Amino acid sequence: MFKKILATTDGSELAQKGIDQAMKLAKQLGAQLLVVSAEEPYSYANVTAYRPESFESYNDRVKAETAERLEEARRLAERNGMTAEFLPVKGNTPAEAILEACRSRGCDLIVMATHGRSGLSAVLLGSVTAKVIKESPVPVLVVR
C-alpha cells in the first residue's frame, strides 16, 4: 500500500503522537519512514519586539531548535525499534517545505498532527496541516 511515509514534527506533544502513529503504520506496512521538521523562515511575525534578533542569530536558533525536535523523534524511533531518516526542511513556509520534501523524496503518504483550531484563531494563526492537505499530491493522514 504505502512504501514511503513522511511524518512531520514541530516539537509539540501532539506532533509526537503523529510521529508515533506514523511509526506504527510504517512498521505494520514495512514502509520507509522520513521524519521532517520545517525551519520557520525569518519574518517579522517570527521576530518581535519581545525577542529582537539578527537574521544570523535567528537562523542559528531555528536550526538548533529543529535539530532538537528531530533528535527527540530519533529517540522515539529508537525506543520503538524503528529506523527512519530525519531531515530538517526549509522553504518559504513550513507547508511548502513539507510538500517539497514529499515530492523530492518520493513519499506516498504524509502523516501529521493538527491542533484542530477553529474560528478566529485558525484564521489568524493559519494551519500548516490545512495548507498541506490542500496542496498535497499524496494522501494526508491527520492525527488529533
N, C-alpha and C positions, 0 to 999 in steps of 0.2 A: 504494500500500500504506500506508505511514506518511507523514503530512503534516506533523506537528509532533513533534519528538523532544526530550525533556527529558534532559539529561545532568547528572550531579552531580559535584561535586568537594569533597574535604576537604583538598586541597593535597598529598596524598601522591603519590609516583611512580606507584603503582598507579592512583590516580584519574586521573592524566594519561593513562594507557593507555586508560582507559574513555572519556575525552573524545575521544581520538584516534580510537577506533573509532566513536564517535557521529558525529564529523565526517565520517569516510569514508562511513558509511552515509547520512547526510543528503545528502552530495554525490551519491552514486550514485542516491538516490531523488528528488533535487530537493526535499527536505523542509526546513522551517524548523528551526532549532536553538535551543533555550533551554538555557543552562548556568546551573545554580543552585548556590549554596553555602549551607548552613544555618549560621546563627549559633547556637552552643550556648547554651541558656538558662542563666542564673545558677543554680547549685545548689551544695550542699555538696560534691558529687562533683567539681565543676569548680574549686572554690576551696578549697585545702587549707592546712594549716599551712606548707607549703613555699612557697606563693605567696599569702599573705593579701592580699585586695583588697577595696576597697569595691565596692558594686554599680555605681557610676558608672565607676570605673576598669576594672572587669571588662568592662562593656559597651563602653567606648571601645576596649579592647584587642581584643575579639572582632570589633567592626566593622572595625577596621584589618586584622586577620588575614583576615577574609572578603573584604575589598576586594582584598587582595594575591593571594589564591587566584583570584579572578575575573579580576584583571589578568593573571595568568600564563596562564589559559585563553584570554583575549583575544589574548595574544601568540601562543599556539599556533594559534589560529584564523587570525590574520593570516599566519603562516608557511605555513599550508596553503591560503591563498587563500579562506578561508571567511568568511561573515558570520554572525553569531549575536547573540542577545540574552543579556546577562549580568545575573543577578539575585540579590541576597542575599535569603534567605528566613528567616523566623523563626516558630517555633511552640513548643508545649510540649516537643516532641522534634524532633530532626532529621528523623526519618521522617515525622512529621506535617507538618512544613514542606514537605518534598519532595512529599508527596501532595497537599497543598493547592495548591501551585504547579501541579502536573499538572492538577488539576481546573479551577482558575480560569483557566488559560491554554489549556485545550483540547488538551492533548498526548495523543497516541495511542500513545506508546512511551516508556518510561523506560530509559535506559542508565546503569548504574552498576557500579562495581568492588566486589569483595569480597576481604577478606584470607583468606577460607576458614578462619577459626579453627574449632576443634572442641573438644570436651571441656569442661573446666572454664573455660578462657579464654573460650570462646564464651558460657558461662552467665554468667560474671562481667562480661564486657565488653559482652555483648549484640551485636546485629548490626543496624545500620541497614538494611542490604540485606535481611536476613531479614524485618524488620518491613514494609518497603516491598513486598516480594514478597507477603506475607500479605494486605495491605490494598489493594493497587493495583487500580484499576478498569481498568487497561490492561496489556498485556504488559510484562514487565521483562526486558531483556537484561542478563545479568550477565557481566562481564569479570573474568578472573582472571589 
